[in-house]
Amino acid sequence: MSLRTILSNKIIERLELSRILAAKKLTGNKIVFTNGCFDLLHPGHIRYLADARDLGDYLVVGLNSDESLKRLKGENRPILNEKVRAEMLAALHVVDAVVLFSEDTPQELISYLKPDILVKGGDYTPATVVGAEVVTQNGGRVAIIPFEPGFSTTDLIAKIKNG
């Protein structure tokens, strides 16, 4: 099987992903969900995703679409388009599935998928995580993973611009 086939099999539409997750849950798998832009994937992202995967059995990454990222980060973003960002995430062995979302927040996607564990980075508290109430009302939990110091997409972009 080619790398492109493997990657495309991990980039999944919402409906198909919900079917996969239902089957995983029936066999007792814990579904972990996180989301983000992942524009300029860096070691901080990779370590964060590995830590998230360690919390359960199947890691789903909700990825902001290009339009969503542009609304959140400004006209000069994304640096890399959604197809490339999705492929890079899918190439990581700790990521089981990547699903795009075009809304400004993953609330709708989280409500649809109902993961067991919702993960965000250290700049959040459980009370500020979008979708936390959906997850906890369905018996799940919210986990906060501390930031890896020294890694920031914004800082990387500034460093590239400033030479």
DSSP file (Angstrom, degrees, kcal/mol; ACC not computed):
  #  RESIDUE AA STRUCTURE BP1 BP2  ACC     N-H-->O    O-->H-N    N-H-->O    O-->H-N    TCO  KAPPA ALPHA  PHI   PSI    X-CA   Y-CA   Z-CA
    1    1 A M              0   0    0      0, 0.0     2,-0.0     0, 0.0     0, 0.0   0.000 360.0 360.0 360.0 133.6    0.0    0.0    0.0
    2    2 A S     >  -     0   0    0      1,-0.1     4,-2.2     4,-0.0     5,-0.2  -0.312 360.0-116.1 -76.3 158.8    1.4    3.4   -1.0
    3    3 A L  H  > S+     0   0    0      1,-0.2     4,-2.8     2,-0.2     5,-0.2   0.895 116.6  55.9 -59.6 -40.9    2.0    6.2    1.5
    4    4 A R  H  > S+     0   0    0      1,-0.2     4,-2.6     2,-0.2    -1,-0.2   0.883 107.5  49.1 -60.9 -38.3   -0.6    8.3   -0.3
    5    5 A T  H  > S+     0   0    0      2,-0.2     4,-1.9     1,-0.2    -1,-0.2   0.923 111.1  49.2 -66.8 -44.0   -3.2    5.6    0.2
    6    6 A I  H  X S+     0   0    0     -4,-2.2     4,-0.8     2,-0.2    -2,-0.2   0.934 113.6  46.8 -59.8 -46.5   -2.4    5.3    3.8
    7    7 A L  H >X S+     0   0    0     -4,-2.8     3,-1.0     1,-0.2     4,-0.9   0.924 111.4  49.9 -63.4 -44.9   -2.6    9.1    4.3
    8    8 A S  H 3< S+     0   0    0     -4,-2.6     3,-0.3     1,-0.3    -1,-0.2   0.815 105.6  58.2 -66.9 -27.5   -5.9    9.4    2.4
    9    9 A N  H 3< S+     0   0    0     -4,-1.9    -1,-0.3     1,-0.2    -2,-0.2   0.711 106.6  49.0 -72.3 -19.2   -7.4    6.5    4.5
   10   10 A K  H << S+     0   0    0     -3,-1.0    88,-3.0    -4,-0.8     2,-0.8   0.603  93.6  79.4 -94.5 -14.0   -6.7    8.6    7.7
   11   11 A I  B  < S+a   98   0A   0     -4,-0.9     2,-0.4    -3,-0.3    88,-0.2  -0.851  72.9 178.4 -96.0 107.2   -8.3   11.8    6.3
   12   12 A I        -     0   0    0     86,-2.5    88,-0.3    -2,-0.8     2,-0.1  -0.875  30.2-121.4-124.3 140.5  -11.9   11.0    6.9
   13   13 A E     >  -     0   0    0     -2,-0.4     4,-2.6    86,-0.1     5,-0.2  -0.389  37.3-107.0 -72.0 155.7  -15.2   12.8    6.4
   14   14 A R  H  > S+     0   0    0      1,-0.2     4,-2.6     2,-0.2     5,-0.2   0.890 114.9  49.5 -51.9 -50.4  -17.5   13.4    9.4
   15   15 A L  H  > S+     0   0    0      1,-0.2     4,-1.5     2,-0.2    -1,-0.2   0.934 114.5  43.7 -61.5 -48.3  -20.1   10.8    8.5
   16   16 A E  H  > S+     0   0    0      1,-0.2     4,-2.2     2,-0.2    -1,-0.2   0.900 113.0  53.2 -63.7 -40.5  -17.7    8.0    7.8
   17   17 A L  H  X S+     0   0    0     -4,-2.6     4,-2.9     1,-0.2     5,-0.2   0.890 104.4  55.1 -63.1 -39.3  -15.7    8.9   10.9
   18   18 A S  H  X S+     0   0    0     -4,-2.6     4,-1.9    -5,-0.2    -1,-0.2   0.873 108.4  49.4 -63.0 -34.9  -18.8    8.7   13.1
   19   19 A R  H  X S+     0   0    0     -4,-1.5     4,-1.9     2,-0.2    -2,-0.2   0.916 111.7  48.2 -67.0 -44.1  -19.4    5.2   11.9
   20   20 A I  H  X S+     0   0    0     -4,-2.2     4,-2.3     1,-0.2    -2,-0.2   0.928 112.2  48.9 -61.7 -45.8  -15.8    4.2   12.6
   21   21 A L  H  X S+     0   0    0     -4,-2.9     4,-2.7     1,-0.2    -1,-0.2   0.872 107.1  55.2 -65.5 -37.4  -15.9    5.7   16.1
   22   22 A A  H  X S+     0   0    0     -4,-1.9     4,-1.8    -5,-0.2    -1,-0.2   0.921 110.6  45.9 -60.5 -43.4  -19.2    3.9   16.9
   23   23 A A  H  X S+     0   0    0     -4,-1.9     4,-1.0     2,-0.2    -2,-0.2   0.903 112.0  51.3 -66.1 -41.3  -17.6    0.6   16.0
   24   24 A K  H ><>S+     0   0    0     -4,-2.3     5,-2.3     1,-0.2     3,-0.6   0.916 109.5  50.1 -61.3 -43.5  -14.5    1.5   18.1
   25   25 A K  H ><5S+     0   0    0     -4,-2.7     3,-1.8     1,-0.2    -1,-0.2   0.865 103.3  59.9 -65.3 -36.0  -16.6    2.4   21.1
   26   26 A L  H 3<5S+     0   0    0     -4,-1.8    -1,-0.2     1,-0.3    -2,-0.2   0.801 105.3  49.4 -62.0 -28.2  -18.5   -0.9   20.9
   27   27 A T  T <<5S-     0   0    0     -4,-1.0    -1,-0.3    -3,-0.6    -2,-0.2   0.282 126.4-100.9 -95.5  10.9  -15.2   -2.8   21.3
   28   28 A G  T < 5 +     0   0    0     -3,-1.8    -3,-0.2     1,-0.3     2,-0.2   0.532  68.6 152.5  88.9   6.6  -14.3   -0.7   24.3
   29   29 A N      < -     0   0    0     -5,-2.3     2,-0.6    -6,-0.2    -1,-0.3  -0.473  42.5-131.3 -71.6 140.6  -11.9    1.7   22.7
   30   30 A K        -     0   0    0     -2,-0.2    27,-2.5    86,-0.0    28,-1.6  -0.837  19.4-143.6 -92.5 124.1  -11.5    5.2   24.2
   31   31 A I  E     -b   58   0A   0     -2,-0.6    86,-2.3    26,-0.2    85,-1.4  -0.782  12.6-163.0 -93.8 124.8  -11.7    7.9   21.6
   32   32 A V  E     -bc  59 117A   0     26,-2.9    28,-3.1    -2,-0.5     2,-0.4  -0.889   7.0-169.4-107.0 136.5   -9.5   11.0   22.1
   33   33 A F  E     +bc  60 118A   0     84,-2.8    86,-2.9    -2,-0.4     2,-0.3  -0.987  13.9 158.9-128.4 136.1  -10.2   14.2   20.3
   34   34 A T  E     -b   61   0A   0     26,-2.0    28,-3.2    -2,-0.4     2,-0.3  -0.935  15.8-161.7-141.0 168.6   -8.2   17.3   19.9
   35   35 A N  E     +b   62   0A   0     84,-0.5     2,-0.3    -2,-0.3    28,-0.2  -0.963  20.2 127.8-147.8 163.5   -8.3   20.1   17.3
   36   36 A G  E     -b   63   0A   0     26,-2.0    28,-2.0    -2,-0.3    33,-0.1  -0.972  58.6 -91.7 169.9-176.9   -6.2   23.0   15.9
   37   37 A C        -     0   0    0     -2,-0.3     3,-0.1    26,-0.2    -1,-0.1   0.844  37.9-167.0 -87.4 -40.5   -4.8   24.7   12.9
   38   38 A F        +     0   0    0      1,-0.2     2,-0.7     2,-0.1     3,-0.4   0.872  19.4 168.7  49.9  44.3   -1.4   22.9   12.9
   39   39 A D        +     0   0    0      1,-0.3    -1,-0.2    40,-0.0    -2,-0.1  -0.810  69.9  10.3 -88.0 117.4   -0.1   25.5   10.4
   40   40 A L  S    S-     0   0    0     -2,-0.7    -1,-0.3    -3,-0.1    -2,-0.1   0.974  93.9-133.8  67.7  76.9    3.7   24.8   10.3
   41   41 A L        +     0   0    0     -3,-0.4    -1,-0.1     4,-0.1    -2,-0.0  -0.367  34.6 175.8 -59.3 130.2    3.8   21.5   12.2
   42   42 A H    >>  -     0   0    0     -2,-0.1     4,-1.9   109,-0.0     3,-0.8  -0.827  46.7 -89.2-135.6 172.0    6.6   21.6   14.8
   43   43 A P  H 3> S+     0   0    0      0, 0.0     4,-2.6     0, 0.0     5,-0.2   0.808 122.5  59.4 -56.3 -32.4    8.0   19.4   17.6
   44   44 A G  H 3> S+     0   0    0      2,-0.2     4,-2.1     1,-0.2     5,-0.1   0.913 107.2  46.8 -61.2 -41.9    5.7   21.0   20.1
   45   45 A H  H <> S+     0   0    0     -3,-0.8     4,-2.8     2,-0.2     5,-0.2   0.931 112.2  50.0 -62.5 -46.3    2.7   19.8   18.1
   46   46 A I  H  X S+     0   0    0     -4,-1.9     4,-2.2     1,-0.2    -2,-0.2   0.913 112.4  46.1 -63.1 -44.0    4.1   16.3   17.7
   47   47 A R  H  X S+     0   0    0     -4,-2.6     4,-2.4     2,-0.2    -1,-0.2   0.900 112.6  51.5 -65.0 -40.4    4.8   15.9   21.4
   48   48 A Y  H  X S+     0   0    0     -4,-2.1     4,-2.4    -5,-0.2    -2,-0.2   0.929 111.1  47.1 -60.4 -47.1    1.4   17.3   22.2
   49   49 A L  H  X S+     0   0    0     -4,-2.8     4,-2.5     2,-0.2    -2,-0.2   0.877 110.9  51.7 -65.7 -37.5   -0.3   14.8   19.8
   50   50 A A  H  X S+     0   0    0     -4,-2.2     4,-1.7    -5,-0.2    -1,-0.2   0.917 111.1  47.9 -64.0 -42.7    1.8   11.9   21.2
   51   51 A D  H  < S+     0   0    0     -4,-2.4     4,-0.4     2,-0.2    -2,-0.2   0.893 111.6  50.6 -64.3 -39.5    0.7   12.9   24.8
   52   52 A A  H >< S+     0   0    0     -4,-2.4     3,-1.5     1,-0.2     4,-0.3   0.924 108.3  52.0 -63.5 -44.3   -2.9   13.1   23.6
   53   53 A R  H >< S+     0   0    0     -4,-2.5     3,-1.5     1,-0.3    -1,-0.2   0.845 100.3  63.4 -61.7 -34.2   -2.8    9.7   22.0
   54   54 A D  T 3< S+     0   0    0     -4,-1.7    -1,-0.3     1,-0.3    -2,-0.2   0.665  92.3  66.5 -64.7 -15.6   -1.4    8.2   25.2
   55   55 A L  T <  S-     0   0    0     -3,-1.5    -1,-0.3    -4,-0.4     2,-0.2   0.607 115.9  -6.1 -82.5 -11.9   -4.7    9.1   26.9
   56   56 A G  S <  S-     0   0    0     -3,-1.5   -25,-0.2    -4,-0.3     3,-0.1  -0.745  75.9 -89.1-157.2-156.7   -6.8    6.7   24.9
   57   57 A D  S    S+     0   0    0    -27,-2.5     2,-0.4     1,-0.3   -26,-0.2   0.649 101.7  32.5-108.1 -20.7   -6.9    4.2   22.1
   58   58 A Y  E     -b   31   0A   0    -28,-1.6   -26,-2.9     2,-0.0     2,-0.6  -0.942  67.6-152.1-147.9 115.7   -7.8    6.2   19.0
   59   59 A L  E     -b   32   0A   0     -2,-0.4    37,-1.8    35,-0.3    38,-1.8  -0.811   9.4-171.0 -99.5 121.0   -6.8    9.8   18.3
   60   60 A V  E     -bd  33  97A   0    -28,-3.1   -26,-2.0    -2,-0.6     2,-0.6  -0.925   7.0-158.2-106.5 129.9   -8.9   12.0   16.1
   61   61 A V  E     -bd  34  98A   0     36,-2.7    38,-2.5    -2,-0.5     2,-0.6  -0.946   5.6-151.6-111.3 117.3   -7.6   15.4   15.1
   62   62 A G  E     -bd  35  99A   0    -28,-3.2   -26,-2.0    -2,-0.6     2,-0.5  -0.778  18.8-158.6 -82.3 123.9  -10.1   18.1   14.1
   63   63 A L  E     -bd  36 100A   0     36,-2.7    38,-2.3    -2,-0.6   -26,-0.2  -0.917  16.0-122.6-113.8 124.4   -8.3   20.4   11.6
   64   64 A N  E     - d   0 101A   0    -28,-2.0    38,-0.2    -2,-0.5    40,-0.1  -0.414  31.6-124.1 -60.4 132.6   -9.5   23.9   10.9
   65   65 A S     >  -     0   0    0     36,-2.5     4,-2.8    38,-0.2     5,-0.2  -0.203  29.3 -99.3 -67.3 169.4  -10.1   24.3    7.2
   66   66 A D  H  > S+     0   0    0      1,-0.2     4,-2.5     2,-0.2     5,-0.2   0.913 125.0  49.5 -57.7 -44.1   -8.3   27.1    5.3
   67   67 A E  H  > S+     0   0    0      2,-0.2     4,-1.9     1,-0.2    -1,-0.2   0.915 112.6  46.8 -63.8 -43.3  -11.4   29.4    5.5
   68   68 A S  H  > S+     0   0    0      2,-0.2     4,-1.9     1,-0.2    -2,-0.2   0.921 112.7  49.2 -63.6 -45.8  -11.7   28.8    9.3
   69   69 A L  H  X S+     0   0    0     -4,-2.8     4,-3.3     1,-0.2     5,-0.4   0.901 108.9  53.1 -62.5 -41.7   -8.0   29.3    9.9
   70   70 A K  H  X S+     0   0    0     -4,-2.5     4,-2.1     1,-0.2    -1,-0.2   0.900 109.0  49.2 -61.6 -41.6   -8.0   32.6    7.9
   71   71 A R  H  < S+     0   0    0     -4,-1.9    -1,-0.2     1,-0.2    -2,-0.2   0.871 118.5  40.3 -64.8 -36.2  -10.9   33.9   10.0
   72   72 A L  H  < S+     0   0    0     -4,-1.9    -2,-0.2    -5,-0.1    -1,-0.2   0.879 129.4  24.6 -79.7 -39.5   -9.1   33.0   13.2
   73   73 A K  H  < S-     0   0    0     -4,-3.3     3,-0.2     1,-0.3    -3,-0.2   0.577 110.7-102.3-109.5 -12.8   -5.5   34.0   12.3
   74   74 A G    ><  -     0   0    0     -4,-2.1     3,-1.7    -5,-0.4    -1,-0.3  -0.405  44.4 -57.4 113.5 169.8   -5.8   36.6    9.6
   75   75 A E  T 3  S+     0   0    0      1,-0.3    -1,-0.1    -2,-0.1    -5,-0.1   0.712 123.4  61.0 -62.2 -25.1   -5.5   37.1    5.9
   76   76 A N  T 3  S+     0   0    0     -3,-0.2    -1,-0.3    -6,-0.1    -2,-0.1   0.372  92.5 122.9 -86.6   6.5   -1.9   35.9    5.7
   77   77 A R    <   +     0   0    0     -3,-1.7     2,-0.1    -7,-0.1    -3,-0.1  -0.881  33.5  49.2-120.9 153.7   -2.8   32.5    7.0
   78   78 A P        -     0   0    0      0, 0.0     3,-0.1     0, 0.0     4,-0.0   0.508  51.5-169.6 -79.4 162.0   -2.7   29.6    6.4
   79   79 A I  S    S+     0   0    0      1,-0.2     2,-0.4    -2,-0.1    -2,-0.1   0.893  83.9  33.1 -75.4 -46.2    0.9   29.2    5.5
   80   80 A L  S    S-     0   0    0      1,-0.0    -1,-0.2     2,-0.0     5,-0.0  -0.910  95.5-114.5-112.4 139.1    0.2   25.6    4.3
   81   81 A N     >  -     0   0    0     -2,-0.4     4,-2.6    -3,-0.1     3,-0.3  -0.196  30.7-102.7 -72.0 166.2   -3.2   24.7    2.8
   82   82 A E  H  > S+     0   0    0      1,-0.2     4,-2.6     2,-0.2     5,-0.2   0.825 118.9  55.5 -59.8 -35.8   -5.6   22.3    4.5
   83   83 A K  H  > S+     0   0    0      2,-0.2     4,-2.2     1,-0.2    -1,-0.2   0.935 112.1  42.8 -64.0 -45.0   -4.7   19.3    2.2
   84   84 A V  H  > S+     0   0    0     -3,-0.3     4,-2.4     2,-0.2    -2,-0.2   0.924 115.0  49.4 -66.8 -45.1   -1.0   19.6    3.1
   85   85 A R  H  X S+     0   0    0     -4,-2.6     4,-2.1     1,-0.2    -2,-0.2   0.902 111.8  49.4 -61.7 -40.8   -1.7   20.1    6.8
   86   86 A A  H  X S+     0   0    0     -4,-2.6     4,-2.7    -5,-0.2    -1,-0.2   0.909 110.7  49.9 -64.9 -42.3   -4.1   17.1    6.9
   87   87 A E  H  X S+     0   0    0     -4,-2.2     4,-1.6     2,-0.2    -2,-0.2   0.901 109.3  51.3 -63.9 -40.8   -1.5   14.9    5.1
   88   88 A M  H  < S+     0   0    0     -4,-2.4     4,-0.5     2,-0.2    -1,-0.2   0.925 113.1  45.0 -63.4 -43.4    1.2   15.9    7.5
   89   89 A L  H >< S+     0   0    0     -4,-2.1     3,-1.4     1,-0.2     6,-0.3   0.925 111.5  52.7 -64.4 -43.6   -1.0   15.1   10.5
   90   90 A A  H 3< S+     0   0    0     -4,-2.7    -1,-0.2     1,-0.3    -2,-0.2   0.782 100.6  63.3 -63.3 -26.9   -2.1   11.8    8.9
   91   91 A A  T 3< S+     0   0    0     -4,-1.6     2,-0.4    -5,-0.2    -1,-0.3   0.682  82.4  95.0 -72.2 -17.0    1.6   10.8    8.4
   92   92 A L  S X  S-     0   0    0     -3,-1.4     3,-1.4    -4,-0.5    -3,-0.0  -0.615  73.4-143.0 -77.8 129.7    2.1   10.8   12.2
   93   93 A H  T 3  S+     0   0    0     -2,-0.4    -1,-0.1     1,-0.3    -3,-0.0   0.752  98.5  61.0 -66.0 -22.2    1.8    7.3   13.6
   94   94 A V  T 3  S+     0   0    0    -36,-0.1     2,-0.5   -48,-0.0   -35,-0.3   0.660  90.3  81.2 -78.4 -14.7    0.1    8.7   16.8
   95   95 A V    <   +     0   0    0     -3,-1.4   -35,-0.1    -6,-0.3     3,-0.1  -0.817  52.0 178.6 -95.8 124.4   -2.8   10.2   14.7
   96   96 A D        +     0   0    0    -37,-1.8     2,-0.3    -2,-0.5   -36,-0.2   0.777  67.7   8.0 -93.2 -30.8   -5.5    7.7   13.8
   97   97 A A  E     - d   0  60A   0    -38,-1.8   -36,-2.7   -86,-0.0     2,-0.4  -0.995  54.6-157.8-153.5 145.8   -7.9   10.1   11.9
   98   98 A V  E     -ad  11  61A   0    -88,-3.0   -86,-2.5    -2,-0.3     2,-0.4  -0.993  14.1-177.7-123.9 132.2   -8.0   13.6   10.7
   99   99 A V  E     - d   0  62A   0    -38,-2.5   -36,-2.7    -2,-0.4     2,-0.2  -0.996  18.4-136.6-133.1 128.9  -11.3   15.4   10.0
  100  100 A L  E     - d   0  63A   0     -2,-0.4     2,-0.3   -88,-0.3   -36,-0.2  -0.514  17.7-171.3 -81.2 148.7  -11.6   18.9    8.6
  101  101 A F  E     - d   0  64A   0    -38,-2.3   -36,-2.5    -2,-0.2   -33,-0.2  -0.996  15.7-164.4-139.2 142.9  -14.1   21.4   10.0
  102  102 A S        +     0   0    0     -2,-0.3    -1,-0.1   -38,-0.2   -38,-0.1   0.504  59.7  99.7-103.6  -7.0  -15.0   24.8    8.6
  103  103 A E  S    S-     0   0    0      2,-0.2   -38,-0.2     1,-0.1    -2,-0.1  -0.275  84.6-112.8 -73.2 166.7  -16.7   26.4   11.6
  104  104 A D  S    S+     0   0    0    -40,-0.1    -1,-0.1   -33,-0.0   -40,-0.1   0.795 101.8  27.2 -71.6 -27.6  -14.8   28.8   13.8
  105  105 A T  S    S-     0   0    0    -41,-0.0     3,-0.4    26,-0.0     4,-0.2  -0.882  79.4-122.4-128.4 162.9  -14.9   26.3   16.7
  106  106 A P  S  > S+     0   0    0      0, 0.0     4,-3.1     0, 0.0     5,-0.3   0.285  77.6 113.1 -86.5  12.5  -15.1   22.5   16.8
  107  107 A Q  H  > S+     0   0    0      1,-0.2     4,-2.5     2,-0.2     5,-0.2   0.907  78.2  44.8 -51.4 -50.8  -18.3   22.6   18.9
  108  108 A E  H  > S+     0   0    0     -3,-0.4     4,-1.8     1,-0.2    -1,-0.2   0.907 115.0  48.4 -62.2 -43.1  -20.5   21.1   16.2
  109  109 A L  H  > S+     0   0    0     -4,-0.2     4,-2.7     2,-0.2     5,-0.3   0.911 112.1  48.3 -65.2 -43.7  -17.9   18.4   15.3
  110  110 A I  H  X S+     0   0    0     -4,-3.1     4,-2.9     1,-0.2    -2,-0.2   0.911 110.8  51.6 -63.1 -42.5  -17.4   17.5   19.0
  111  111 A S  H  < S+     0   0    0     -4,-2.5    -1,-0.2    -5,-0.3    -2,-0.2   0.866 113.9  45.2 -61.3 -36.0  -21.2   17.3   19.5
  112  112 A Y  H  < S+     0   0    0     -4,-1.8    -2,-0.2    -5,-0.2    -1,-0.2   0.905 121.4  35.1 -74.2 -43.5  -21.4   15.0   16.4
  113  113 A L  H  < S-     0   0    0     -4,-2.7    -2,-0.2    -5,-0.1    -3,-0.2   0.779  84.3-157.5 -86.5 -27.9  -18.5   12.7   17.3
  114  114 A K     <  -     0   0    0     -4,-2.9   -83,-0.1    -5,-0.3    -3,-0.1   0.947  16.3-159.8  48.0  64.9  -18.9   12.6   21.1
  115  115 A P        -     0   0    0      0, 0.0   -83,-0.2     0, 0.0    25,-0.2  -0.250  20.7-131.5 -68.3 162.0  -15.4   11.6   22.0
  116  116 A D  S    S+     0   0    0    -85,-1.4    25,-2.3     1,-0.3     2,-0.4   0.812  94.1  30.8 -80.6 -33.5  -14.5   10.1   25.4
  117  117 A I  E     -ce  32 141A   0    -86,-2.3   -84,-2.8    23,-0.2     2,-0.5  -0.991  67.7-161.3-133.6 125.1  -11.6   12.4   26.1
  118  118 A L  E     -ce  33 142A   0     23,-2.5    25,-3.0    -2,-0.4     2,-0.4  -0.928  16.1-164.9-107.5 125.1  -11.3   16.0   24.8
  119  119 A V  E     + e   0 143A   0    -86,-2.9   -84,-0.5    -2,-0.5     2,-0.3  -0.906  14.2 165.4-119.0 136.9   -7.7   17.3   24.9
  120  120 A K  E     - e   0 144A   0     23,-1.9    25,-2.6    -2,-0.4   -84,-0.1  -0.917  35.7 -93.9-138.8 168.7   -6.4   20.9   24.6
  121  121 A G  E >   - e   0 145A   0     -2,-0.3     3,-1.8    23,-0.2    26,-0.0  -0.202  46.3 -87.7 -82.4 173.5   -3.1   22.6   25.3
  122  122 A G  T 3  S+     0   0    0     23,-1.1    -1,-0.1     1,-0.3    22,-0.1   0.501 115.5  72.9 -63.5  -8.7   -1.9   24.4   28.4
  123  123 A D  T 3  S+     0   0    0      2,-0.0    -1,-0.3    23,-0.0     2,-0.3   0.419  94.1  69.8 -85.1   4.1   -3.3   27.8   27.4
  124  124 A Y    <   -     0   0    0     -3,-1.8    -4,-0.1     5,-0.0     5,-0.0  -0.757  66.0-151.8-112.4 161.2   -6.8   26.4   28.2
  125  125 A T    >>  -     0   0    0     -2,-0.3     3,-1.6     1,-0.0     4,-0.7  -0.873  39.3-104.4-118.9 160.9   -8.6   25.4   31.4
  126  126 A P  G >4 S+     0   0    0      0, 0.0     3,-0.7     0, 0.0     6,-0.1   0.849 122.5  56.5 -54.0 -32.6  -11.3   22.7   31.4
  127  127 A A  G 34 S+     0   0    0      1,-0.2     6,-0.1     5,-0.1     5,-0.1   0.722 108.5  46.1 -72.2 -20.5  -13.8   25.5   31.8
  128  128 A T  G <4 S+     0   0    0     -3,-1.6     2,-0.5     2,-0.1    -1,-0.2   0.401  82.7 112.0-103.7   2.9  -12.6   27.3   28.6
  129  129 A V  S X< S-     0   0    0     -3,-0.7     3,-1.9    -4,-0.7     4,-0.3  -0.664  71.1-124.0 -81.4 121.2  -12.4   24.3   26.3
  130  130 A V  T 3  S+     0   0    0     -2,-0.5    -2,-0.1     1,-0.3    -1,-0.1  -0.448  96.6  19.6 -62.3 129.4  -15.0   24.4   23.5
  131  131 A G  T 3> S+     0   0    0     -2,-0.2     4,-2.0   -21,-0.0     3,-0.3   0.376  84.5 123.1  92.4  -3.1  -17.1   21.2   23.6
  132  132 A A  H <> S+     0   0    0     -3,-1.9     4,-2.8     1,-0.2     5,-0.3   0.898  72.4  52.9 -58.8 -41.9  -16.2   20.3   27.2
  133  133 A E  H  > S+     0   0    0     -4,-0.3     4,-2.2     1,-0.2    -1,-0.2   0.867 107.5  51.6 -65.4 -34.9  -19.8   20.2   28.3
  134  134 A V  H  > S+     0   0    0     -3,-0.3     4,-0.9     2,-0.2    -1,-0.2   0.935 113.3  44.8 -63.6 -46.4  -20.8   17.8   25.5
  135  135 A V  H ><>S+     0   0    0     -4,-2.0     5,-2.9     1,-0.2     3,-0.6   0.935 115.8  44.8 -66.3 -47.7  -18.0   15.4   26.5
  136  136 A T  H ><5S+     0   0    0     -4,-2.8     3,-1.7     1,-0.2    -1,-0.2   0.872 109.2  56.4 -68.2 -35.6  -18.6   15.5   30.2
  137  137 A Q  H 3<5S+     0   0    0     -4,-2.2    -1,-0.2     1,-0.3    -2,-0.2   0.744 107.1  51.5 -66.1 -21.4  -22.4   15.2   29.8
  138  138 A N  T <<5S-     0   0    0     -4,-0.9    -1,-0.3    -3,-0.6    -2,-0.2   0.165 129.8 -95.3-100.5  17.4  -21.7   12.0   27.9
  139  139 A G  T < 5S+     0   0    0     -3,-1.7    -3,-0.2     1,-0.2    -2,-0.1   0.527  87.8 118.8  87.6   6.1  -19.5   10.6   30.6
  140  140 A G      < -     0   0    0     -5,-2.9     2,-0.3    -6,-0.2    -1,-0.2  -0.161  51.3-130.2 -93.1-170.0  -16.2   11.7   29.1
  141  141 A R  E     -e  117   0A   0    -25,-2.3   -23,-2.5    -3,-0.1     2,-0.4  -0.939   7.2-124.3-142.1 163.7  -13.5   14.0   30.5
  142  142 A V  E     -e  118   0A   0     -2,-0.3     2,-0.4   -25,-0.2   -23,-0.2  -0.911  23.7-166.2-109.6 135.2  -11.4   16.9   29.5
  143  143 A A  E     -e  119   0A   0    -25,-3.0   -23,-1.9    -2,-0.4     2,-0.5  -0.974   7.6-154.3-123.9 137.3   -7.6   16.8   29.7
  144  144 A I  E     -e  120   0A   0     -2,-0.4   -23,-0.2   -25,-0.2   -22,-0.1  -0.948   7.8-159.2-111.0 126.2   -5.2   19.7   29.5
  145  145 A I  E     -e  121   0A   0    -25,-2.6   -23,-1.1    -2,-0.5   -97,-0.0  -0.914  24.2-117.5-106.3 124.7   -1.6   19.0   28.2
  146  146 A P        -     0   0    0      0, 0.0     2,-0.0     0, 0.0   -23,-0.0  -0.223  34.9-101.0 -60.1 147.4    1.0   21.5   29.2
  147  147 A F        -     0   0    0      1,-0.1  -103,-0.0   -26,-0.0   -26,-0.0  -0.350  28.0-119.6 -65.1 147.7    2.8   23.4   26.4
  148  148 A E    >   -     0   0    0      3,-0.1     3,-1.1  -104,-0.1  -104,-0.1  -0.826  38.6-120.2 -85.1 115.6    6.2   22.3   25.3
  149  149 A P  T 3  S+     0   0    0      0, 0.0     3,-0.1     0, 0.0    -1,-0.0  -0.250  89.4  29.6 -62.4 144.6    8.4   25.4   25.9
  150  150 A G  T 3  S+     0   0    0      1,-0.2     2,-0.5  -106,-0.0  -106,-0.1   0.450  94.6 100.4  92.9   1.4   10.2   26.9   23.0
  151  151 A F    <   +     0   0    0     -3,-1.1     2,-0.3  -108,-0.1    -1,-0.2  -0.977  33.7 143.8-126.8 126.4    7.7   26.0   20.2
  152  152 A S     >  -     0   0    0     -2,-0.5     4,-2.3     1,-0.1     5,-0.2  -0.927  41.7-144.7-157.7 130.8    5.2   28.3   18.7
  153  153 A T  H  > S+     0   0    0     -2,-0.3     4,-2.6     2,-0.2     5,-0.2   0.920 106.4  52.6 -62.1 -43.1    3.9   28.7   15.1
  154  154 A T  H  > S+     0   0    0      1,-0.2     4,-2.2     2,-0.2    -1,-0.2   0.911 110.5  47.4 -59.2 -43.4    3.6   32.4   15.6
  155  155 A D  H  > S+     0   0    0      2,-0.2     4,-2.4     1,-0.2    -1,-0.2   0.886 110.7  52.2 -65.5 -39.0    7.2   32.6   16.8
  156  156 A L  H  X S+     0   0    0     -4,-2.3     4,-2.3     2,-0.2    -2,-0.2   0.916 109.5  48.9 -62.9 -42.9    8.4   30.5   13.9
  157  157 A I  H  X S+     0   0    0     -4,-2.6     4,-2.5     1,-0.2    -2,-0.2   0.926 111.9  49.0 -62.5 -44.4    6.6   32.7   11.4
  158  158 A A  H  X S+     0   0    0     -4,-2.2     4,-2.2     1,-0.2    -2,-0.2   0.899 110.6  50.8 -61.8 -40.8    8.2   35.8   13.0
  159  159 A K  H  X S+     0   0    0     -4,-2.4     4,-0.5     2,-0.2    -1,-0.2   0.903 110.9  48.4 -64.6 -41.5   11.6   34.2   12.9
  160  160 A I  H >< S+     0   0    0     -4,-2.3     3,-0.8     1,-0.2    -2,-0.2   0.924 112.7  48.4 -64.9 -44.3   11.3   33.3    9.2
  161  161 A K  H 3< S+     0   0    0     -4,-2.5    -2,-0.2     1,-0.2    -1,-0.2   0.872 114.1  46.2 -63.8 -36.9   10.1   36.9    8.4
  162  162 A N  H 3<        0   0    0     -4,-2.2    -1,-0.2    -5,-0.2    -2,-0.2   0.428 360.0 360.0 -89.6   1.2   13.0   38.5   10.3
  163  163 A G    <<        0   0    0     -3,-0.8    -3,-0.2    -4,-0.5    -4,-0.1   0.481 360.0 360.0  76.3 360.0   15.6   36.2    8.9
